[in-house]
Amino acid sequence: MEELYIELKDNLGNIKKYEVLHTFTNNDKSYVIYTDNTYDKDNLNIYASTYHMFKDKIVLDSMDNDFNYKLVEEEIKKFINGD
């Protein structure tokens, strides 16, 4: 599988590259799970956001409720287990 990357700009204008691990859609909402390939102790840092497209660019949105977090947790488990 081809590796996909997104570049995100922080509040200071610095651009950081992230590897896209998985994308999915649920109830017409798009999600992306990504990493900067850094570790916190022994765990890979994984991030997730909802997103939408605007003028051919991905715009990340905040995940604003527990349903989104639980949905992403379940999707990460499926992804790790190869489901």
MOLIN-V782555 format. One record per helix or strand. SS is the DSSP state (A for helix, B for strand). FROM is the first residue (numbers start at 1). LEN is the number of residues. If there is no record, write none. Layout:
ss=SS from=FROM len=LEN
ss=SS from=FROM len=LEN
//
This chain:
ss=B from=4 len=6
ss=B from=15 len=12
ss=B from=29 len=12
ss=B from=43 len=12
ss=B from=57 len=5
ss=A from=66 len=16
//
